[in-house]
Amino acid sequence: MAKLAGSNRQIPKVLLERARELRKKQTPAEQILWECLKNRRLLNTKFRRQHNIGRYIVDFYCHDKLLIIELGGSIHATQQAEDSIRENWLKSHNFTVIRFSNDQVFSDIEFVLQRISQALIP
């Protein structure tokens, strides 16, 4: 797991730069959820945003629980096959992936946070 997501992993420069760019240009839904997750605000759990795992960049990641949170906007409607391949690869490497739509973050952030909390506490 450390080779894929740990602090000593090798990240290709292009992916590292892309993750930095994504952190600077968060979507409005990502901004809202990040405000709820950063600085251990949810159950004192550390999350990272736009984190590299293997050849992918995930929206939010909790290393202690191997939990990935993905947000989806309209772009994901056109790339369902790619998203499925990505999610299957992540799950095959023992990550738990939960996905929310941007609309869920905007309209019912309490539900989103409750689902994340449930994933954090087995």
N, C-alpha and C positions, 0 to 999 in steps of 0.2 A: 504494500500500500504506500509506503514511503516513497518508492520510486515514481508513483503516479501522482500523489497529492501532497507529499510531505515537504518540509522546508528545504531539504537537500536535493530535490529533484532537479533534473536538467530540463530547462525550458528553452526551446528554440527562440532565438531573438525575435523573430517575426511574431510569434504568439505572445511573447512578453510585451512587446510594443502594442499589440492589438488590445491586450487586457488593460494596459494603462490608458489607452485611448477610450475604451469603453467605460472605465471608471470616471473619466472626465466628462463623458457625454451620456450620463444616465438618462433613462427614460423617466417620465413623471411617475410611473408606477414603481420603478426601481427606487426612486428617491423616497417615496412614501414608505416602502417596505424597509429600506435601509435605515431610515430614522427610527424604526421600531426594533431593528436588530443590532445596530452598532453599539459599541461600548458595553456589550453584555447586557443589554436592556431586556432581553427576553430570557427568563429563567437563568440568568447569569451565564449564558452560553456564548462562546466566541464564534462569530461568523466572519467570513471573508467575502468580499464581493469581487465579481469578475475574476474568478480564480481558475488557473490553468490546471486541468487534470488530463493527463495524457495529451492527446491532440485537440482537446476541447477546452473551451472557456465556459464555465458555468456561472450563472448569475450570482448565486449565494451558496456558500459552503461552510459547513460545520465539521471540522476535522475530527473532533472527539467522537462524534456520532456517525461519521461518514454519510452525512445528510446533505443532499443537494436540493436547492429550491430553484425552480425555473419559472420565469414569468413569460407569458406569451401574448404577443400583440397580433395584429392582423397579418404580419409576415409569416407566422407559423401556420396559417391556413394554407399557404402555398408550398410549404416545405415539410409536409407531414411525413413523407418517407424518410427524409434525412433526420428528422427529429426522432423517429422510431429507431433508426439505426443507432443514433447517438445514445438514446435512453437504454437500449438493449445492451450496448457496450458498457455503459456505466454500471448497470445492474449486474452484468456478468463479472464485474470487478468488485462486487460486494458493496456498492454504494446504494443508498436509498434515494430515490428521486421522487419529489412531489412537485406538481406543476399547478400553477394558477394562471388564470387569464388576467390581463391588466384590468379588465372590468371588475373582477372579484376584488382586486386590491382597492380600486376606487370606490366601489359600492358597499363592501362588507369586510373591511380590514380586520374586524374582530374575528370573523369566521376564519380568515387566513391565518391569523396569529394562533387561534385555537388549534387548527390543523397542524401547524408547525410544532406547537407545544406537545401535542399528542405524539408526534413523530420523535420528539426529543426524549420523552419519558416512556420507556417501554412498559 
